[in-house]
Amino acid sequence: MEAVLGFAGIPEGVDSEDGGGLLFTTKDGELHARTLT
């Protein structure tokens, strides 16, 4: 099972062209961070 811990949004135009963010999840006791665009 994978659980979402939180989301860090990145406003458009800050260090990127499209904005986006980071999605933090935990799976089997391991922390994962995914970049969303």
Contact map, one row per residue, 1 for C-alpha under 8 A:
1110000000000000000000000011000000000
1111000000000000000000001111000000000
1111100000000000000000001110000000000
0111110000000000000000111100000000000
0011111000000000000000111100000000000
0001111100000000000000111000000000000
0000111110000000000011110000000000000
0000011111000000000011100000000000000
0000001111100000001111000000000000000
0000000111110100001111000000000000000
0000000011111100001100000000000000000
0000000001111101111100000000000000000
0000000000111111111000000000000000000
0000000001111111101000000000000000000
0000000000001111100000000000000000000
0000000000011111111000000000000000000
0000000000011111111000000000000000000
0000000000011001111100000000000000001
0000000011111101111110000000000000001
0000000011110000011111000000000000111
0000001111000000001111100000000000111
0000001111000000000111110000000011110
0001111100000000000011111000000011110
0001111000000000000001111100001111000
0111110000000000000000111110001110000
0111100000000000000000011111111100000
1110000000000000000000001111111100000
1100000000000000000000000111110000000
0000000000000000000000000111111000000
0000000000000000000000000111111100000
0000000000000000000000011110111110000
0000000000000000000000011110011111000
0000000000000000000001111000001111100
0000000000000000000001110000000111110
0000000000000000000111100000000011111
0000000000000000000111100000000001111
0000000000000000011110000000000000111
